[in-house]
Amino acid sequence: MHDPRTNEAFQIQPLSTHGGSLPPRHLEEALDEAIEETFPASDPIAVSVEVAVRETPPEPEIRVRRAYDPPAAQDGARVLVDRLWPRGLDKAAARIDAWLKDLAPSPALRTWFNHEPEKWEEFRRRYWQELRANPAALAPLLELMRSGRVTLLFGAKETRFNNAVALQEYLTGAETI
């Protein structure tokens, strides 16, 4: 390889993982050493590379399921994101860790949408606008997400066009509207 800044040739050395299985705590140290060797601390590029590596948060793992589905071991924190409790759902059997009513769409938006697929794009746009206007409502969910996997629960029969799916898209950055 060739360094465009100094016009010097160099060879990339493979990162030794001591037989291929380096424990995670040692992997970070090995990466730090590799970055230090490649980019001296006096190099401004090194600082920006290290900052970018360290500040990239892990991708949140957010699942979506019907509240009526039986709890599963891989659900993580189970969070109901409907304003109304699902009809006939037993609270003990549902094993819901948090009921975040304030994350649900406003009653007016929910009534207007009525789970009609042809209104989906506009529903998402309006719902995301409501979420952006109320960041405090997101705080408890974001805290749960820092602890690991979260499953957003909803009561609607419609599994593709509902507020939990729209919220998942919002949280994972899939919002494109």
PyMOL commands that set and color helices and strands:
alter all, ss='L'
color gray80, all
select helices_A, chain A and resi 24-38+44-55+73-75+91-94+101-103+107-113+117-133+135-146+163-171
alter helices_A, ss='H'
color red, helices_A
select strands_A, chain A and resi 2-3+8-9+62-66+77-80+98-99+150-154
alter strands_A, ss='S'
color yellow, strands_A
deselect
rebuild
show_as cartoon
